[in-house]
Amino acid sequence: MSAREATRVAALPVRGGRDGRPLLGESPLLITDVVTGWACYREWDLASLTRRLGHLEVAPFVTDRAAGNTVLKQVNATRTMSFEDAAAHLFGRRRVVDGSLYLRIGAGSDGFDELARDFPVPDVGAAYRPEATGVWFSQTGNVTPGHHDWWHSFLIQVRGTKRYTLVHPLDTVNLQVGWADRERYDVAPAPGLGLAARPDWSGEVRYEGVLSAGEILYIPPFWVHEVETLTDGNISLPMRFATTQSVASDLHQLSQNGLLRDVTNRPTRDVGAITELLWRNRQEFLARERDFVRALAAARELDLDADRWADGLRHDEGESR
């Protein structure tokens, strides 16, 4: 299946689509006429950032070339160094490590308030989530593997270019066919999502394109997204806002999915038949929980019997707590 680019618009989306602006939460967008007036876009370069933050102590992620330069906080180690050294490596001026770096200066971290002077928080009609905002510095080849977030995400590109791939939330199950449990449960990097990695994927909604400096990629809640850095000295500013959207609806999920739909679709009063379906449904859920526990134990290298651990959670809940 092919992919389409996110629709280009000049204005940020807003909740309710007021004032003729695009509707927040509807679909991915590429916003073109907002960032170019911000100080971060006009002024941030290696010299100015080093002058302002050079002596700051930072701890960037170190990526492994053998792993395709993927960056996942559950997997990658960090290394403490000065911002000056990290920036020199990230901008391709001086090598500091074998591999590449990926640095986040998040809200509450030293240096963030200094950087935050150079960008505004736009009005999109939803509550701003400052704790989920940060400035990301990356270099060619860095890949943030496929994952989803539970907020409105605005990926603001300050310097350089990135390739994005987005998959609709309702295509997630199809997308994960063939994934290992550790990949499905986000304790190891997910396989590639893009056209190059999955040219024959049979899903229905996939977006792919290039995000350039001065542009913003809007990612609606729960959309699976993968981002690859295409240039050194790359700077992005992910900004997040609260949402009322959710993929979970207890009544809908309970009555319309899996084995339980056999109960809701038939007006049976046979308690034995209903009990059997409820039991089978529970076993199906517990099997998925066991897969997760096995994947987690392997990824964290826990010295225990994962199956006994999972059984203990169910059979002796009080003691396990």
C-alpha positions as CSV (number, residue, x, y, z in Angstrom):
1,M,0.0,0.0,0.0
2,S,1.3,3.5,-0.8
3,A,1.3,6.5,1.5
4,R,0.1,10.1,1.2
5,E,1.7,13.3,2.6
6,A,0.0,15.2,5.4
7,T,-2.2,18.0,4.0
8,R,-0.4,21.4,4.0
9,V,-2.2,24.3,5.7
10,A,-1.2,27.8,6.7
11,A,-2.9,27.9,10.2
12,L,-2.7,25.7,13.3
13,P,-5.7,23.4,13.9
14,V,-7.9,24.4,16.9
15,R,-10.5,22.6,19.0
16,G,-13.9,22.9,17.3
17,G,-12.4,24.3,14.1
18,R,-13.2,27.9,15.1
19,D,-12.3,31.0,13.0
20,G,-12.1,28.8,9.9
21,R,-9.0,27.0,11.2
22,P,-8.5,23.2,10.7
23,L,-10.2,20.9,13.2
24,L,-8.1,19.6,16.1
25,G,-8.1,15.8,16.4
26,E,-9.2,15.1,12.8
27,S,-6.2,14.2,10.7
28,P,-2.5,14.8,10.3
29,L,-1.5,18.2,9.0
30,L,1.7,20.0,7.9
31,I,1.5,23.7,9.0
32,T,3.7,26.0,7.0
33,D,3.3,29.7,8.0
34,V,3.8,29.8,11.8
35,V,7.3,29.0,12.9
36,T,9.3,31.3,10.6
37,G,8.5,34.3,12.9
38,W,9.8,32.7,16.0
39,A,13.3,33.5,17.5
40,C,14.3,29.9,17.7
41,Y,13.9,29.5,13.9
42,R,15.8,32.7,13.2
43,E,18.6,32.4,15.8
44,W,19.4,28.9,16.9
45,D,22.6,27.6,15.4
46,L,25.8,25.9,16.7
47,A,27.5,29.2,17.7
48,S,24.6,30.8,19.4
49,L,23.5,27.7,21.3
50,T,27.0,26.9,22.4
51,R,27.4,30.5,23.7
52,R,24.3,30.2,25.7
53,L,24.4,26.6,27.0
54,G,28.0,25.5,26.4
55,H,28.9,24.7,30.0
56,L,25.6,23.0,30.8
57,E,25.9,19.3,31.8
58,V,23.7,17.1,29.7
59,A,23.1,13.3,29.2
60,P,22.3,12.5,25.6
61,F,21.3,9.1,24.4
62,V,24.0,7.2,22.6
63,T,22.7,5.2,19.6
64,D,24.1,1.9,18.2
65,R,24.8,1.8,14.5
66,A,24.2,-2.0,14.5
67,A,20.6,-1.3,15.7
68,G,19.9,1.2,12.9
69,N,20.5,4.2,15.1
70,T,17.1,3.8,16.7
71,V,16.4,5.7,19.9
72,L,14.2,4.3,22.6
73,K,14.6,5.4,26.2
74,Q,13.9,1.9,27.4
75,V,17.0,0.6,25.5
76,N,19.6,3.3,24.8
77,A,22.2,4.3,27.4
78,T,23.1,7.9,28.1
79,R,26.5,9.5,28.5
80,T,27.1,12.7,30.6
81,M,29.1,15.5,28.9
82,S,28.9,19.2,28.3
83,F,26.4,20.7,26.0
84,E,29.3,22.1,24.0
85,D,30.7,18.6,23.3
86,A,27.3,17.2,22.5
87,A,26.5,20.0,20.1
88,A,29.9,19.7,18.4
89,H,29.1,16.0,17.7
90,L,25.5,16.5,16.8
91,F,26.4,19.3,14.3
92,G,29.1,17.1,12.7
93,R,32.0,19.3,13.8
94,R,33.8,17.0,16.2
95,R,33.3,13.4,17.1
96,V,32.8,12.7,20.8
97,V,31.5,9.1,20.8
98,D,31.4,6.1,18.4
99,G,27.9,6.3,17.0
100,S,25.5,9.1,17.2
101,L,23.8,11.2,19.9
102,Y,20.2,12.2,20.6
103,L,19.7,14.9,23.2
104,R,16.5,16.0,24.9
105,I,16.4,19.2,27.1
106,G,12.9,18.8,28.6
107,A,10.7,21.1,30.7
108,G,12.2,21.3,34.2
109,S,15.7,20.4,33.0
110,D,18.6,22.8,33.3
111,G,18.7,25.0,30.1
112,F,15.1,24.6,29.1
113,D,13.9,27.9,30.5
114,E,16.7,29.7,28.6
115,L,15.5,28.0,25.3
116,A,11.8,28.6,26.1
117,R,12.4,32.3,25.8
118,D,12.6,31.8,22.0
119,F,9.3,30.2,21.2
120,P,5.6,30.9,22.2
121,V,3.0,28.4,23.2
122,P,0.3,28.6,20.5
123,D,-3.5,28.6,21.2
124,V,-5.1,25.4,19.9
125,G,-8.1,25.4,22.2
126,A,-6.7,22.6,24.4
127,A,-4.7,22.6,27.7
128,Y,-0.9,22.9,27.2
129,R,1.1,20.0,28.7
130,P,4.5,21.7,29.5
131,E,5.9,18.5,31.2
132,A,5.6,16.7,27.9
133,T,7.4,19.4,25.9
134,G,11.2,19.4,25.2
135,V,13.8,20.4,22.7
136,W,15.3,17.5,20.7
137,F,18.8,17.7,19.1
138,S,19.6,14.8,16.7
139,Q,21.7,13.9,13.7
140,T,21.5,12.0,10.4
141,G,20.2,8.5,10.7
142,N,18.6,8.8,14.2
143,V,15.3,7.0,14.2
144,T,12.5,7.3,16.8
145,P,10.7,4.0,16.3
146,G,7.0,3.6,15.8
147,H,4.9,4.4,18.9
148,H,1.8,6.3,19.8
149,D,1.1,9.2,22.3
150,W,-2.1,10.1,24.2
151,W,-2.2,13.8,23.4
152,H,-2.3,16.3,20.5
153,S,1.3,16.4,19.3
154,F,2.9,19.3,17.3
155,L,6.4,18.4,16.0
156,I,7.9,21.8,15.4
157,Q,11.0,21.6,13.1
158,V,13.5,24.4,13.9
159,R,16.6,23.2,11.9
160,G,17.1,20.5,9.3
161,T,14.7,17.9,7.9
162,K,13.0,14.7,9.2
163,R,11.0,12.0,7.5
164,Y,7.8,11.1,9.2
165,T,5.5,8.0,8.8
166,L,2.1,8.0,10.5
167,V,-0.4,5.1,10.7
168,H,-4.1,5.4,11.7
169,P,-4.9,4.1,15.2
170,L,-7.4,1.6,13.8
171,D,-4.7,0.1,11.6
172,T,-2.5,-0.7,14.6
173,V,-3.5,-4.3,15.0
174,N,-2.9,-4.9,11.3
175,L,0.4,-3.1,11.5
176,Q,1.7,-5.3,14.3
177,V,1.1,-8.6,12.6
178,G,4.4,-10.5,12.8
179,W,5.9,-8.3,15.5
180,A,7.7,-9.9,18.4
181,D,6.0,-9.4,21.8
182,R,8.9,-7.2,23.0
183,E,8.2,-4.9,20.0
184,R,4.4,-4.9,20.5
185,Y,4.7,-4.0,24.2
186,D,7.3,-1.2,23.6
187,V,10.2,-2.7,25.4
188,A,12.2,-3.0,22.2
189,P,12.3,-0.8,19.1
190,A,9.4,-1.4,16.7
191,P,10.1,-2.6,13.1
192,G,10.1,0.1,10.4
193,L,6.7,1.5,9.3
194,G,7.6,3.4,6.2
195,L,7.3,2.6,2.5
196,A,11.0,1.5,2.3
197,A,10.6,-1.0,5.1
198,R,6.9,-2.1,4.5
199,P,6.2,-1.5,0.8
200,D,3.6,-4.3,0.7
201,W,1.8,-3.5,4.0
202,S,-1.9,-4.2,3.6
203,G,-3.3,-1.5,6.0
204,E,-5.6,1.3,4.9
205,V,-4.3,4.7,6.2
206,R,-0.6,5.6,6.2
207,Y,1.0,9.0,5.7
208,E,4.7,9.7,4.8
209,G,6.6,12.8,3.9
210,V,9.4,15.1,4.8
211,L,9.2,17.8,7.5
212,S,11.4,20.8,6.7
213,A,12.7,23.6,8.9
214,G,10.0,26.2,9.6
215,E,7.2,23.6,9.4
216,I,5.0,21.9,12.0
217,L,3.7,18.3,11.8
218,Y,0.5,17.9,13.7
219,I,0.0,14.3,14.9
220,P,-3.5,13.5,16.3
221,P,-3.8,11.4,19.5
222,F,-3.0,7.7,19.3
223,W,-1.7,7.8,15.7
224,V,1.4,5.5,15.4
225,H,4.4,7.5,14.3
226,E,8.0,7.0,13.3
227,V,10.5,9.8,12.7
228,E,13.9,9.6,11.0
229,T,16.4,12.5,11.1
230,L,17.8,13.3,7.7
231,T,20.4,16.0,8.6
232,D,23.0,16.7,11.2
233,G,22.5,19.7,13.6
234,N,18.8,18.8,13.6
235,I,16.6,20.6,16.1
236,S,12.9,19.8,16.8
237,L,10.5,21.1,19.4
238,P,7.7,18.6,20.3
239,M,4.8,20.4,22.0
240,R,1.9,18.5,23.5
241,F,-1.7,19.4,24.4
242,A,-4.4,17.5,26.3
243,T,-7.1,15.7,24.5
244,T,-10.6,14.3,25.3
245,Q,-10.1,11.6,22.7
246,S,-9.5,8.0,23.6
247,V,-9.3,4.6,21.9
248,A,-10.7,3.0,25.0
249,S,-14.5,2.8,25.6
250,D,-15.3,0.2,28.3
251,L,-18.9,-0.5,27.2
252,H,-18.1,-0.6,23.5
253,Q,-15.0,-2.7,24.0
254,L,-16.8,-5.1,26.3
255,S,-19.9,-5.6,24.2
256,Q,-18.6,-5.3,20.6
257,N,-15.2,-7.1,20.6
258,G,-13.9,-10.6,20.8
259,L,-15.9,-13.5,22.2
260,L,-18.3,-11.2,24.2
261,R,-20.0,-10.1,21.0
262,D,-21.4,-13.6,20.8
263,V,-23.2,-12.8,24.1
264,T,-24.5,-9.4,23.2
265,N,-25.7,-10.4,19.7
266,R,-27.8,-13.3,21.0
267,P,-30.6,-12.8,23.5
268,T,-29.7,-16.1,25.3
269,R,-30.6,-16.6,29.0
270,D,-28.5,-19.8,29.2
271,V,-26.3,-19.0,32.1
272,G,-24.0,-22.0,31.4
273,A,-23.4,-20.9,27.8
274,I,-22.8,-17.3,28.9
275,T,-20.4,-18.5,31.6
276,E,-18.4,-20.5,29.1
277,L,-18.0,-17.5,26.8
278,L,-16.9,-15.3,29.7
279,W,-14.4,-17.9,30.8
280,R,-12.9,-18.2,27.3
281,N,-12.8,-14.4,26.9
282,R,-10.9,-14.2,30.2
283,Q,-8.4,-16.9,29.2
284,E,-7.7,-15.0,25.9
285,F,-7.0,-11.9,27.9
286,L,-4.7,-13.7,30.4
287,A,-2.8,-15.3,27.5
288,R,-2.0,-11.8,26.2
289,E,-1.0,-10.7,29.7
290,R,1.4,-13.7,29.9
291,D,3.0,-12.7,26.6
292,F,3.5,-9.2,27.9
293,V,5.1,-10.5,31.2
294,R,7.4,-12.8,29.2
295,A,8.5,-9.9,26.9
296,L,9.1,-7.6,29.9
297,A,11.1,-10.1,31.8
298,A,13.3,-10.9,28.8
299,A,13.9,-7.2,27.9
300,R,14.8,-6.2,31.5
301,E,16.8,-9.4,32.0
302,L,14.9,-10.3,35.2
303,D,16.1,-13.4,37.0
304,L,12.8,-15.1,37.5
305,D,10.3,-17.5,35.9
306,A,8.0,-15.2,33.9
307,D,5.2,-17.7,33.7
308,R,5.2,-18.3,37.5
309,W,5.3,-14.6,38.0
310,A,2.3,-14.1,35.8
311,D,0.4,-16.9,37.5
312,G,1.2,-15.4,40.9
313,L,-0.3,-12.0,39.9
314,R,-3.6,-13.8,39.2
315,H,-3.8,-16.5,41.9
316,D,-2.4,-14.6,44.9
317,E,-3.2,-11.0,44.1
318,G,-3.0,-9.7,47.6
319,E,0.4,-11.2,48.4
320,S,1.9,-10.1,45.0
321,R,1.1,-6.5,45.9
